[in-house]
Amino acid sequence: SIKWRKMFRFRTGSLSAMLLALTVAGSPVLSWQLGDRQAYNNKMALLNVMLEGAKQRAVETDDLQTLCLVMSIGNDVTERYLQRHSNDQQIEKRLKGMRDDFTSCLSLLYSGQ
């Protein structure tokens, strides 16, 4: 009876794994797109940490160049993502806000020189 339960759990796990494999294999485009979005999200999470540090540095030392540079990198990463996924309205909206922030940063940088 115990052996049967263990074997049944194994088969259930195998069935789940097989269904997952078939789902992934059956929709490679969807998997690729989800992978692209995850890669984009990972890059932006890292850039967000850098951006927070650059903001703090800008406040403490008036280093707007680093802040604008990190913003520029974020814009570039987002634009490259949108080149492949132009129908992603959420990211398109995010990019507009990022561009506005970058323009403000450049304005502050060049007005202080």
Backbone as a chain_set.jsonl record, in Angstrom:
{"seq": "SIKWRKMFRFRTGSLSAMLLALTVAGSPVLSWQLGDRQAYNNKMALLNVMLEGAKQRAVETDDLQTLCLVMSIGNDVTERYLQRHSNDQQIEKRLKGMRDDFTSCLSLLYSGQ", "coords": {"N": [[0.83, -1.202, 0.0], [1.923, 1.268, 0.842], [4.073, 1.366, -0.919], [2.657, 1.559, -3.298], [1.474, 4.112, -3.06], [3.776, 5.736, -3.05], [4.7, 5.159, -5.617], [2.571, 6.111, -7.087], [2.713, 8.847, -6.489], [5.107, 9.415, -7.746], [4.409, 8.893, -10.392], [2.451, 10.84, -10.754], [3.993, 13.126, -10.498], [5.661, 12.705, -12.691], [3.806, 12.817, -14.731], [2.974, 15.465, -14.495], [5.402, 16.742, -15.109], [5.713, 15.857, -17.731], [3.477, 17.022, -18.967], [4.138, 19.71, -18.626], [6.489, 19.826, -20.145], [5.446, 19.247, -22.681], [3.798, 21.453, -23.0], [5.643, 23.564, -23.045], [7.226, 22.76, -25.222], [5.297, 22.76, -27.145], [4.691, 25.397, -27.497], [6.906, 27.2, -28.386], [7.385, 29.832, -29.169], [5.921, 31.407, -27.391], [7.261, 30.703, -25.049], [9.799, 31.74, -25.616], [9.181, 34.454, -25.781], [8.323, 34.949, -23.169], [10.724, 34.441, -21.918], [12.279, 36.531, -22.966], [10.972, 38.726, -21.797], [11.41, 38.191, -19.117], [14.198, 38.356, -19.04], [14.468, 41.048, -19.703], [13.152, 42.199, -17.475], [14.926, 41.366, -15.454], [17.286, 42.74, -16.156], [16.366, 45.359, -15.852], [15.781, 45.399, -13.143], [18.325, 45.214, -12.021], [19.424, 47.586, -13.072], [17.759, 49.384, -11.778], [18.616, 49.237, -9.127], [21.152, 50.317, -9.466], [20.352, 52.828, -10.343], [19.096, 53.901, -8.077], [21.305, 54.135, -6.388], [22.757, 55.995, -7.888], [21.039, 58.167, -7.769], [21.151, 58.784, -5.049], [23.847, 59.437, -4.871], [23.867, 61.657, -6.549], [22.409, 63.489, -5.054], [24.034, 63.743, -2.792], [26.577, 64.513, -3.797], [26.258, 66.096, -6.032], [26.503, 64.783, -8.476], [25.361, 64.57, -11.332], [25.951, 63.522, -13.79], [26.486, 60.747, -13.641], [23.986, 59.834, -12.826], [22.374, 60.581, -15.049], [23.616, 58.993, -16.966], [23.055, 56.342, -16.126], [20.295, 56.428, -16.372], [20.131, 56.746, -19.119], [21.122, 54.274, -20.014], [19.104, 52.583, -19.08], [16.99, 53.515, -20.677], [17.944, 52.722, -23.181], [18.04, 49.9, -22.945], [15.314, 49.404, -22.636], [14.271, 50.431, -25.038], [15.462, 48.656, -26.855], [14.245, 46.271, -26.088], [11.619, 46.868, -26.816], [11.884, 47.008, -29.57], [11.74, 44.387, -30.358], [9.347, 43.627, -29.259], [6.994, 45.245, -29.964], [4.32, 45.574, -29.384], [3.867, 45.766, -26.681], [2.278, 47.471, -24.521], [2.452, 48.309, -21.861], [5.212, 48.48, -21.342], [5.869, 50.34, -23.269], [4.577, 52.601, -22.273], [6.02, 52.878, -19.91], [8.523, 53.502, -20.985], [8.063, 56.031, -22.05], [7.755, 57.592, -19.716], [10.309, 57.176, -18.657], [11.875, 58.419, -20.577], [11.038, 61.056, -20.252], [11.989, 61.547, -17.647], [14.737, 61.267, -18.122], [15.197, 63.382, -19.896], [14.676, 65.517, -18.17], [16.765, 65.122, -16.361], [19.002, 65.584, -18.015], [18.514, 68.253, -18.618], [18.829, 69.478, -16.104], [21.514, 68.83, -15.716], [22.868, 70.214, -17.808], [22.071, 72.821, -17.346], [23.379, 73.497, -15.082], [26.003, 73.758, -15.766]], "CA": [[0.0, 0.0, 0.0], [2.819, 2.426, 0.898], [4.8, 1.382, -2.185], [1.718, 2.029, -4.322], [1.342, 5.563, -2.913], [5.012, 6.337, -3.522], [4.741, 5.023, -7.056], [1.546, 6.993, -7.615], [3.257, 10.197, -6.418], [6.117, 9.513, -8.799], [3.712, 8.981, -11.674], [1.81, 12.151, -10.812], [5.063, 14.076, -10.788], [6.099, 12.48, -14.065], [2.744, 13.325, -15.589], [3.075, 16.928, -14.453], [6.598, 17.128, -15.856], [5.459, 15.61, -19.141], [2.556, 18.067, -19.434], [4.91, 20.947, -18.701], [7.385, 19.715, -21.309], [4.631, 19.367, -23.889], [3.346, 22.837, -23.096], [6.788, 24.379, -23.465], [7.603, 22.357, -26.579], [4.199, 23.1, -28.045], [4.589, 26.839, -27.714], [8.244, 27.782, -28.214], [7.356, 31.281, -29.333], [5.479, 31.961, -26.112], [8.353, 30.517, -24.093], [10.85, 32.696, -25.964], [8.717, 35.786, -25.409], [8.373, 35.044, -21.714], [12.139, 34.534, -21.589], [12.693, 37.9, -23.283], [10.412, 39.631, -20.796], [12.118, 37.929, -17.865], [15.542, 38.931, -19.187], [14.288, 42.501, -19.608], [12.859, 42.513, -16.073], [16.157, 41.183, -14.679], [18.175, 43.867, -16.461], [15.82, 46.583, -15.278], [15.919, 45.306, -11.687], [19.713, 45.576, -11.74], [19.571, 49.014, -13.355], [17.031, 50.132, -10.751], [19.521, 49.325, -7.977], [22.167, 51.293, -9.851], [19.702, 54.137, -10.411], [18.914, 54.385, -6.705], [22.628, 54.57, -5.931], [23.104, 57.219, -8.621], [20.206, 59.257, -7.214], [21.733, 59.136, -3.75], [25.113, 60.102, -5.157], [23.558, 62.976, -7.121], [21.988, 64.354, -3.949], [25.156, 63.971, -1.882], [27.782, 65.092, -4.41], [25.868, 66.794, -7.262], [26.975, 64.013, -9.627], [24.246, 64.318, -12.239], [26.42, 62.77, -14.955], [26.274, 59.316, -13.407], [22.54, 59.617, -12.82], [21.896, 60.628, -16.432], [24.178, 57.84, -17.674], [22.28, 55.152, -15.76], [18.98, 56.599, -17.0], [20.316, 56.5, -20.548], [21.25, 52.826, -20.198], [17.749, 52.043, -18.907], [16.232, 53.842, -21.884], [18.447, 51.889, -24.271], [17.578, 48.53, -22.712], [13.874, 49.379, -22.878], [14.061, 50.601, -26.48], [15.841, 47.404, -27.525], [13.177, 45.3, -25.815], [10.44, 47.245, -27.605], [12.131, 46.696, -30.977], [11.304, 43.001, -30.567], [7.994, 43.44, -28.719], [6.418, 46.58, -30.132], [2.929, 45.627, -28.933], [3.828, 45.763, -25.22], [1.833, 48.818, -24.153], [2.936, 48.627, -20.52], [6.608, 48.896, -21.457], [5.851, 51.58, -24.056], [4.217, 53.665, -21.326], [7.171, 53.022, -19.019], [9.581, 54.173, -21.727], [7.726, 57.454, -22.141], [8.118, 58.177, -18.425], [11.766, 57.139, -18.53], [12.417, 59.47, -21.462], [10.762, 62.342, -19.599], [12.936, 61.664, -16.533], [16.069, 61.455, -18.701], [15.231, 64.757, -20.41], [14.797, 66.388, -16.99], [18.12, 64.96, -15.838], [19.912, 66.311, -18.912], [18.242, 69.686, -18.447], [19.507, 69.884, -14.862], [22.958, 68.687, -15.912], [23.409, 71.268, -18.671], [21.789, 74.147, -16.784], [24.34, 73.738, -14.001], [27.388, 73.905, -16.277]], "C": [[0.873, 1.265, 0.0], [3.606, 2.526, -0.401], [3.917, 1.944, -3.292], [1.567, 3.545, -4.262], [2.594, 6.273, -3.42], [5.079, 6.293, -5.039], [3.72, 5.961, -7.7], [2.027, 8.45, -7.59], [4.293, 10.406, -7.514], [5.441, 9.674, -10.157], [3.016, 10.326, -11.829], [2.844, 13.216, -11.131], [5.539, 13.945, -12.217], [5.072, 13.022, -15.042], [2.782, 14.851, -15.638], [4.266, 17.42, -15.263], [6.378, 16.948, -17.351], [4.522, 16.667, -19.717], [3.266, 19.407, -19.57], [5.821, 20.938, -19.923], [6.61, 19.861, -22.606], [4.135, 20.796, -24.089], [4.462, 23.73, -23.602], [7.172, 24.049, -24.904], [6.535, 22.76, -27.581], [4.078, 24.581, -28.317], [5.944, 27.501, -27.523], [8.257, 29.289, -28.352], [6.94, 31.946, -28.03], [6.588, 31.844, -25.078], [9.46, 31.52, -24.346], [10.441, 34.095, -25.525], [8.741, 35.971, -23.898], [9.816, 35.151, -21.249], [12.687, 35.925, -21.855], [12.213, 38.868, -22.21], [11.127, 39.44, -19.462], [13.526, 38.506, -17.909], [15.479, 40.452, -19.073], [14.047, 42.909, -18.15], [14.101, 42.382, -15.197], [17.121, 42.343, -14.895], [17.676, 45.137, -15.786], [15.893, 46.564, -13.75], [17.334, 45.702, -11.275], [19.937, 47.077, -11.967], [18.855, 49.879, -12.317], [17.874, 50.291, -9.49], [20.598, 50.371, -8.26], [21.581, 52.712, -9.872], [19.496, 54.727, -9.015], [20.235, 54.883, -6.125], [23.049, 55.871, -6.596], [22.291, 58.413, -8.125], [20.79, 59.735, -5.89], [23.035, 59.905, -3.944], [24.882, 61.51, -5.711], [23.16, 63.963, -6.025], [23.185, 64.726, -3.077], [26.312, 64.74, -2.514], [27.509, 65.894, -5.682], [26.388, 66.093, -8.514], [25.785, 63.635, -10.509], [24.669, 63.5, -13.45], [26.167, 61.272, -14.798], [24.79, 58.986, -13.436], [21.993, 59.598, -14.242], [22.397, 59.431, -17.235], [23.367, 56.582, -17.384], [20.886, 55.238, -16.367], [19.051, 56.296, -18.492], [20.418, 55.004, -20.843], [19.879, 52.158, -20.063], [16.88, 52.308, -20.123], [16.643, 52.932, -23.037], [17.966, 50.446, -24.14], [16.094, 48.413, -23.045], [13.559, 49.54, -24.363], [14.393, 49.331, -27.24], [14.786, 46.321, -27.287], [11.966, 45.597, -26.701], [10.647, 47.035, -29.105], [11.646, 45.288, -31.307], [9.85, 42.785, -30.165], [7.241, 44.768, -28.768], [4.977, 46.69, -29.643], [2.79, 45.633, -27.409], [3.534, 47.182, -24.726], [2.338, 49.245, -22.78], [4.373, 49.148, -20.574], [6.704, 50.19, -22.266], [5.537, 52.777, -23.159], [5.377, 53.94, -20.37], [8.284, 53.808, -19.71], [9.307, 55.667, -21.849], [8.104, 58.174, -20.846], [9.626, 58.225, -18.226], [12.417, 58.22, -19.382], [12.208, 60.845, -20.848], [11.748, 62.579, -18.455], [14.352, 61.947, -17.046], [16.227, 62.886, -19.238], [15.386, 65.749, -19.264], [16.199, 66.323, -16.408], [19.122, 65.726, -16.699], [19.736, 67.817, -18.779], [18.934, 70.212, -17.195], [21.02, 69.845, -15.026], [23.51, 69.863, -16.714], [23.088, 72.664, -18.167], [22.776, 74.509, -15.675], [25.758, 73.945, -14.486], [27.682, 75.297, -16.736]], "O": [[0.606, 2.212, -0.74], [3.794, 3.619, -0.934], [4.381, 2.72, -4.127], [1.535, 4.2, -5.303], [2.505, 7.278, -4.126], [5.468, 7.272, -5.677], [3.99, 6.541, -8.752], [1.79, 9.202, -8.535], [4.34, 11.467, -8.135], [5.857, 10.497, -10.972], [2.997, 10.891, -12.923], [2.595, 14.107, -11.943], [5.793, 14.946, -12.887], [5.425, 13.616, -16.06], [2.639, 15.448, -16.705], [4.159, 18.392, -16.012], [6.803, 17.782, -18.15], [4.742, 17.154, -20.825], [3.021, 20.152, -20.519], [5.91, 21.929, -20.647], [7.07, 20.529, -23.532], [4.064, 21.284, -25.216], [4.249, 24.559, -24.487], [7.414, 24.948, -25.71], [6.839, 23.066, -28.734], [3.422, 24.98, -29.28], [6.119, 28.285, -26.591], [9.066, 29.959, -27.709], [7.541, 32.937, -27.615], [6.83, 32.779, -24.315], [10.006, 32.094, -23.403], [11.248, 34.837, -24.964], [9.135, 37.028, -23.404], [10.108, 35.87, -20.293], [13.472, 36.446, -21.063], [12.968, 39.733, -21.767], [11.416, 40.41, -18.761], [13.995, 39.081, -16.926], [16.326, 41.069, -18.429], [14.664, 43.852, -17.654], [14.311, 43.194, -14.296], [17.702, 42.866, -13.944], [18.459, 45.899, -15.219], [16.051, 47.616, -13.13], [17.525, 46.434, -10.304], [20.565, 47.749, -11.149], [19.303, 50.985, -12.015], [17.856, 51.346, -8.856], [20.915, 51.2, -7.407], [22.239, 53.671, -9.467], [19.701, 55.923, -8.807], [20.283, 55.916, -5.457], [23.626, 56.747, -5.952], [22.795, 59.535, -8.068], [20.906, 60.935, -5.644], [23.289, 60.899, -3.263], [25.616, 62.441, -5.379], [23.535, 65.135, -6.071], [23.333, 65.879, -2.672], [26.962, 65.537, -1.838], [28.452, 66.328, -6.344], [26.683, 66.752, -9.511], [25.272, 62.519, -10.434], [23.832, 62.849, -14.076], [25.689, 60.616, -15.723], [24.386, 57.973, -14.007], [21.232, 58.699, -14.602], [21.679, 58.913, -18.091], [23.03, 55.836, -18.304], [20.349, 54.23, -16.827], [18.152, 55.673, -19.056], [19.853, 54.529, -21.828], [19.539, 51.27, -20.845], [16.123, 51.439, -20.555], [15.795, 52.434, -23.778], [17.532, 49.842, -25.121], [15.666, 47.439, -23.663], [12.678, 48.859, -24.888], [13.68, 48.965, -28.175], [14.476, 45.544, -28.191], [11.363, 44.685, -27.266], [9.669, 46.898, -29.841], [11.191, 45.033, -32.422], [9.193, 41.871, -30.665], [6.898, 45.337, -27.732], [4.465, 47.8, -29.501], [1.674, 45.513, -26.903], [4.447, 47.986, -24.541], [2.622, 50.424, -22.564], [4.704, 50.141, -19.926], [7.54, 51.043, -21.968], [6.157, 53.834, -23.278], [5.677, 55.093, -20.059], [8.913, 54.673, -19.1], [10.23, 56.477, -21.761], [8.707, 59.246, -20.884], [10.157, 59.198, -17.69], [13.385, 58.856, -18.966], [13.091, 61.701, -20.913], [12.28, 63.679, -18.308], [15.075, 62.764, -16.475], [17.268, 63.515, -19.051], [16.142, 66.714, -19.375], [16.76, 67.343, -16.008], [19.986, 66.431, -16.177], [20.712, 68.566, -18.825], [19.555, 71.274, -17.226], [21.727, 70.724, -14.532], [24.523, 70.447, -16.33], [23.78, 73.614, -18.533], [22.979, 75.685, -15.372], [26.637, 74.276, -13.69], [28.793, 75.576, -17.187]]}, "num_chains": 1, "name": "protein.A"}
